[in-house]
Amino acid sequence: MLAANPFRTIRGPERADSHASGFLTRPDADRLLATFDRTHLIEHRDYVICRLMLTHGARETELCQATVGDVAGAGNDVQLSLNSKGKKKQEAVRLTPAVLTDIHAYLAHRRALGELVTPTSPLLAPVRTFDTPRNAHMGSHEMRRRIKLALARAKLTTRHLTGLSLRHTAAIQAFLDKTPFDEVQALMRHTDKKTTKIFEARAKGIRRRQARRARTPTRAPHQTRRRGDPALQDGEDAPGLFS
């Protein structure tokens, strides 16, 4: 038997900084949300999905499992309880008044079309066919596909932008808004602070580039940017993110 564990000093691979590379700028987010025609129920639902991800950092899997009854509370303390990744207990997310209004409008839309919406109904209902179970939930693959379609409509089709980018946007925007670290960690429901620090570093990098650009003299009109110009890298032209 070995006297000591020979693997103790072996470190796992470092978490790639590209973990936080995908995010939407404020104009990107506005353009994405503007693509939804909320007179159609499916797009109304997809709009609410994107709002919950962009504002509250909700995960696709969490939203797929959520029910109408998971939205509870009164006044300025209405919360959405989510089955978070790797957690045995639900975690509550306090909803902003604007997002809560969007949720209520979507549920009213479903009722207006004849659906019996109860506390056990899925918060975000799938497309129903003749053989769809009454309280069937939307699948994560379908949700991912719908977000991808919306990003394509908004012409946001770089390989770094996915459904996960919307959740990343919530964290980066919070840090850009100078939200305290602990509050951002709570918003994102990260167990490990190291994960939150990835997004904090990302936001600091954006601020540094914006400050550096502000000190750089404006180019003459006849000058054009070349491929590889540092000013074009990593979203530097983005004036802030969605809030």
N, C-alpha and C positions, 0 to 999 in steps of 0.2 A: 504494500500500500504506500502511496506517495505521501511524504510528510507535509507537502503543501500543494495547493491547487495551482497547477502550472498555467492555467488560463486566467488567473485573477488579474494579472496586469495587462491582459490583452483588451484593448478598447474597441468598441464597435465603430462602424463608419460614422463620420460626422454627418449631421443632418444638413443636406444641401441648402444653401441660401436661396436657391431657386424655388424652395418650398413656398415662398411668398411672392414669387415673380409675377403671377397673374393677378391683376387687379384692374378695376375700371376707373378712369378719370371721371370727374364730375360731368363733363360733356358726354362721355361714353355712357354713363348711367342714365342721364337724361334722355339720350337718344334711344337706349334700350327700352326704357319705360314708355316712351312715346310710340313704340311700334305696336303696342297692344290695343286692339279695338275692343273695349270693354262692353260693347253692346252684344258681343258674342260670349257666351258663358265660358267656353274653354279658354279664350284669351283673357277673360276677366280673372279666371283662376290662376293662369300663368303670371299675370301681373302681380297678384297677391304673393305668389311664390317668390318672385324676384324682390318684392318689397321686403319680405321677411328675411331674406338672405342678405340684402344690401344694408338694411338698417339694424337687424338684430343678430346677424351672423348665424342664422339657422342652417343646419345641415340638411341635405336632401333626404337622408334616411329618417331624420327626426320629423320632418314635415310629412313624409309618407305615412308615418304612424299616428300623427296627431288626429284627435277627434274634436268635434265641436265643443264637447264638454270640457276639453282641456283649456279652453279660454274662460277664465273665471275671475271675479273680482268686481269692484265698483269704483266709480269716480276716476281718479288719477292712478289707481292701483289695480289695473287689470293685467293679469299675467297669462302667459301661454306656457303650460307645462309640457316639457319635451322629454322624450326618452333619449337621453344623450348617449353618445358613443362610449361604450365600456362602463356605463354606470347602471347600478341596479335600481336606483331611485330616480324618479323624474326630477328634472331641474326646471325651475320657473324663470321665465324671461318676461320682464315688465315691458308691456307694449306701449309704444308712443301713441298719443291720441290720433295722429294721422294714419298710422298703420291699422289701428283698431277700427277706425272709420272705414278703411278699405276692406277689412274682413267682414264687417257688418253689411256693407254694400254687396259684397259677393254672396253672402249667405241669403240676403234678401232677393238677389237675382235668382238663386236656385229655388227659393220658395215660390217666386212669381211664375216660374216655369212648371210648377206643380209638384216639386219634390217635397216629401215629408222630411224635414230636417229636424233631427233629434240630437240630444247630447251624445249619443253613441255613433252618430253619422260621422264619416270622415270629414275632417276640416277642409281638405282639398280633394274633391271627388274626381274619380276617373271618368273617362268617356263611357257612357252606359250603352250596352247593347241588350238584346232580348234575353241573353243568358247571363248577364252580369249580376252577381249577388247584390242584394239591397245595400249592404253596408261595406261593400268592397273598397279597399284603399287603393290609391294610386301607387303604382310600382316605381321604384327608384330609377329603373332604366327608362321608363316612359317620361319621368320628370326630367331626367338628364337630356333626353332627346328633345323635349319641348324647349328647354333652355337653349340648347344648341340651335334650334330653329330660330328662336328669338334673336340670338346673337348674330345669326346670319342675316336676318332681316335688317338689323341695325348696322350691317356691314362691319361687324366686330368679329372677324374670322381668323385672327392670328392664332397660332398653335398654343400660345400661352393662355388664351382666354377660354375657360370652361365654366361649368356650373360652380365649381369650387372657387373660381375667381370672385364670384359675388360675395361669398363668405369672407374671403380675404379682404375684400374692399371694406367691409365693416370694421375690421381691426385696424387697417392702415388709416382709414379716415378718422377713426377715434383718436389715434395717436397724433395725426396732423391737427386735430382740434384741441390738442393738449389735454386730453382726458388722462387722469392719473392711471398709472400702470395697473394697480389692483382692480380698478374699475373695468379696464379693458380685458384683463384676465377673466373677470367675472362675466363680462359680456360674451366672450368667446367660450366660456366654460372650459378653459384649459386646466388640466390637473397639474401639469408641469410648467413652471414659469419659463423654462427654456423655450418652449413653443411660443409663448407670448413675446419673448425677447426677439424672436426672429422678425416679427412684424414691427416691433419698436425700432429695430435697426433699419428696417426697410423705410419707415417713415422718416427717420433721421437722414437717410441718404437722399430722399426726395427733397427735404428742406435744404440740405447742403447744395444740391444742384440748382435749386431755385435761387438761392442766395448768390451762388457763383454766376448764374446767368444774369441776375440783376446788376452785377458789377461789370459785366462784359459790355463794351460799346456796341451799339446797334450796327448791324452790317449795312453797307450801302445797298441800295435797291438792286444794283446790277450783280451783286455777289450772290451766288447760289450755294446752298449747302451740298457737300459731297457725301457720297455713301461712306459711312464710317465716321463722320463728323461727330465728336463727343456730344454735341448739343442735341443730337437726335437719339441718343441712347437712353434706353430704360425709361421711357415715358417722361422725359424732362420737359417736353412741351406742355405737359398736362397742368392746368391751373387749379390744382386741388382735386379732391375726390367727392363722391356722392355723400350727402348727409341726410 
